[in-house]
Amino acid sequence: MAATMRAERDDSAIPDALLRRERRALLALVLIAAASSRAAAADHVPRVAVLAPSTRAKEQITLAPFYTEMGRLGWIEGRNVEYERAFANDHHDTLPRLAAELVRQSPDVIFAPPTVAALAAKRSTRSIPVVFAAVTDPVALGLVNDLARPGANVTGVASVTGTLAPKRMELLRETLPTAQRIGVVMDPNDASSEFDRVALETAAKRLGLALIKEALRTEGEITSVFASFAAARVDAVLPTASTIAFNLRVPLCAAALRARLPLVAHRTEFVDAGALLAYSSSQDEQLRRGAQIVDKILRGAKPSDIPIEQPTVFELVINLRTARALGIAVPSSVRLRADRVLE
């Protein structure tokens, strides 16, 4: 016992000066470690991966509201944020591979706005936060468990919880009361497009309309799609809410005008490309709000605690130039409800 006690340290036997030196050395080590930790945190530049289904040139236009809002929130590329961008170039079958490549780069958050990109990102990671900004019914798609508490690593802004397809069909019927056969452009690989297809079939049955459905997955299929519509003698065209249709809106609307077919769309951007009319929530607003969610995550918020935001702005836009070119008289009941009219 005595030997054991002698082996134990007896601070009372150590001079006070030596104890003070030891304590100062220990404190210095603690301060150095803390400073190193703070320096490492200060040196870390957040990285945001952006998974986009179309081309770099198209996405530069489409995603401009997101990047502008990120800048407004203080995130300046090359200074305090870096972006890792991946483009599927309108070949959506490459999105899973691109998402996996982004995950391997360990970004702080993945921004994947539309349904096809959001699903690919979610399937690639369970830990990196994923933010979407233009998804139809994220609960039904399985992206989140609940709108109020998403519950995992995915959150974002819904384009609408449900589908506006029946409303667009009603507007088409009100504008073109004699139309009986509607050409539906759809993407069977896009879950949002499938939601619209099912809703359109129900609405068409109620309104007594016939649907002629054609798949569109690439730009090269547009010619054959409209050849089928011509053979079926359709009266109008109604694209479902697919990402590929949106990204191909310019050639799609051009083909409709050549075929002298009015096109009623799911995004107002179609109207600027020549569609007759469109009714939708505002995609620009959703992208800006998506940036606000990315900002929250970069500042420490958990995606599981950020509720899914829903659209607050809906727009009806009419292109009277297209109406005149096709010899269509848009009823005043529709014109008076428009938020914007292209004269």
N, C-alpha and C positions, 0 to 999 in steps of 0.2 A: 504493500500500500504506500509506504514512504517513497519507494522508488518511483511509483506511478505519479505521486504528487510532485516529485522533483522534476519529472518529465513535462508536466503541464506548465504552460506559460504563466508567469506571475507578473502582470503588468506593473505591480507596485515596485518590482525590482528594476524596471526599465526607467532610465532618466526621463524626466518630462520633456526635455528638448528632443530626444529621439522619438518619443511618441508623437510630438507635434509634427516632426518631419514626415513620419509615416502617414499621418492623417492628411497632411498637405499633398503628399504624393498621390494618395488614393483619391482625394478630391480632384486633383488635376487630371487623373486618368478618366474619372467620370465626366468631367467637363469636356475633355477631348473627344470622348465617345459621343456625347450629346451633340457637340459641334459637327462631328463627322456625319452623324445621322441627319442633321438639319441641312448640311451642305449637299448630301446625296439627294435629299428630297428637293432642294432648290434646283439641283442640276437636272432633275427629271423633267423632260418636256412631254406632256401628254400626247398620245398618238390616237387618232381617230381613224378607224378603217371605214371606208365607204364602199359598199357593195351595190353596184348599179347594173341593171339589166341591159342597158342600151350601150351606145357608143360614147366615146369621150366627148365628141362634138355635141351630140344631142344632150347628154347629161350636163354639160357645162351650162346649157340653157335651162333645163328642167330643174336642176338643183341649185340654181343661183339664189333663190330665197333662203335656202339653208345656210349657204356660206356667208351671205350678207348678214343674216341674223347672228351667226357665230361671231362675225367681226364686231357687230354692234354690242355683243355681250363681252367683248374684250379679248376674244381668241384670235390672234393674228398668226397666220401661217408663216413659219420660218422664224418666229420670235418665241411664242409660248404655246404653240400647238403644231403638230405635224399630221398630215393626212396620208394614209395609205389607200390608194384608189384601185379598184378592180372593176373592169367593164366586161360584160358578157357579150357585147356587140350584137344584141338581139338574138343570141342563141342561148335560150334559157336553160338548156340541158347542161351548160357549162357552169351554172351558178353554184352547185354543190362543191365542185372542185375549187372554184375561186374562193368560196367561203372557207374551205378547209385551209387553203394557202394563207388567207388573212389570219386565221386563228393561230397558225404556226408562228406568226410574227408577234403574237402576244400584245395586241393593241389594248388600250384602256377601255375602249368601247367600239362597237360595230354599229354603224348607221346603215340600215338596210330598209329604205322607205317602202317599196311596194310589196305586195303579198309574196310573189315568187322569190324575192330576195330575202325577205324576213324569214320565210320558212327554211330556206337553205342555211341561213345564218344560225337559226335556232337548232337545227339538226347537227350543226358542226361544233357547238360548244354549250356547256351547261354552266360555265363559270364567267366567261367574259360578258359584260352587259351588252344587250342587243336592243337597239331603238328602231322602231318602224314609224312611218309617217303617212301612209296611204293604204291602209288595210281595211277591207270590208269584214266586219264581224270577227275580231281577233279571238273571241271566246269560242265561237263555233269552229274556227280553224284550228284550235288547239294551241295557239301561240301563247295564251295566258289562261289562268284558271278563273279569273274574275276581273271585271272592269275596275272595281274599287281597289282590290289588292291583287295585283298580277301573280305574286307568289313565287317567282323564280328569277331568271336573269333577263327576262324580256319585258319591255314596256314600250309605250309610244302613243301615237295619235291615230284613231280610227277615222277612215273616210266617211263611214256611216255604219251604225250597228244594224245590219240588215242589208237591204238593197233598195236602190231607187229605180230599178228597172221598170217596175209596174207604172210608176209615175211618168217615166219617159215614154212608155207606150201609150199612156192616156193622152199625153201632150201630142204625140204623133197622130193619134186618132182624131183629136180635136182639130189639129191643123190640116189633116188630110182625111176628111170624113169618108171619102170613097175608097180609101186604101183597104185592100182585103188580104194581100199576101205580103208578108214582111220578111225580108232577108236578114237573117241573124248571123253576124260574124262572131265567132267564139274561139276560145283556146281551151281545149279539153284538159290541158296540163296546168291551167291556172285556176286555183280554187275559187277566186273571186268571180272569174268568168262562169264557172259552174254554178255558183249561187245565182247569178243573173239568169242563166239559162233556165233553171228550175222555176224561178219567179216569173220569167217571161212566158213560159208554157202555161202556167196557171192563169196569168193575166190574159193571154191570147184566147184561152178557152172561154173566159168570162166575156170577152169582147167579141167573140165570134171571128177571130182572125186566124189565118193560117201562117205558120212559121216555116221558113225554108232555111235550115241551119247548115252553115259551112264553117269548117275549121280553118283558122289562119294562124300559122306558127312562124312563117318567114315572109319577107317581102316578095319573094319569088312566087308565092301562092296567090297573090292578089288578082292576077289576071284570070286564073282558073276559077277563083271564087266568084268573080263578076260574070264570067261566062256561064256558070251554073245559075246565077241569079237571072241572067237574061233568058236562059232556057226555061226557067220556072216562071218567068213574067212577073217578077216581084214589083211591088208598087213603091217600096221604100226600104232603106237599110238601117238596121239598128245594131251597132256593135255592143257586145257585152263589155263589162268592166274588166278588160284584160290589159295587162301591161304592154303586150306586143301591139295591140291595136292602138294604144296611146302613142307608143314610140313610132308607129308607122302611119300616124294620122295624116301626114301630108300626102303620101302616095295613095292612101286609102280614100281620102276625100277627093283627090284628083280623079281616081277611077270612078267614083260615084257620079261626079259631074259629067264625065265623058259618057257614062251610061244614062245620063239624065235621070238620076235617082236621088231623091232627097235623103239625107243622112241625118239621123237624130242620135246624138252622142252622149257618152257618160262623163265627159270632161269638157269644160267651156273652151279649152284650147283648140278643140276640133273646129269650133266656129270660125276662128281666125284662119284655119286651114281650108275653109270652104263648106263645112257642114251647115245644114239648114238651121238647126238649133241644138242646144244642149242644156241639160239641167243637172247640176251636181253641187257638191260641197266644194269649197275653194282649196285646190291643191297647194297653192302658194302659202295660204294660211297654215295648212297642216305641216308643210316643210319648215316654216318659221317656228312653229310650236315644237316640232321635232328637235330643232336646234336648242330650244330652251330646255328640253329634257336632257339632251346630251350635256349641256352646261351644268345642270344639277348633278349629274353623275360624275363629271370631272371634278366637281367641288365636294364630292364625298357622299352623295345620296346613293341609296341602294335601289336598283330597278324594281325590286319586289315591293318597295314601299311607295312607288310613284304610280298613282292611279292612271288608267288609260283615259286620255283626253278624247272628247268627242267634238265633232264639227259644230260650229256656231254660225257659220256663213254658208248659205246656199244661194246659187245664182241660176237664173234663167237667161240665156243669151240667144239672140236671134240674128241671123244673117239675112237681111233683106236683099242684098245683092244677089245671093244665091237664089232666094225666092223669086226674084224677077227673072233671073236667067232660066229658071225651070218653069216659069209661068205659074207660080203658086201665089195665091192671095192668102197671106197669113191673117187669120181672123183677129179682129180687134180684141176679142176676149183673151187671146194669147199675147198679143203685142202689149197690151196694157199691164200685163203681169211681168214683163221682161225687166231685168235689172240693167241690161245693156243691149243696145240694138246697133248692128252694123248697117249703116244706110247705104 
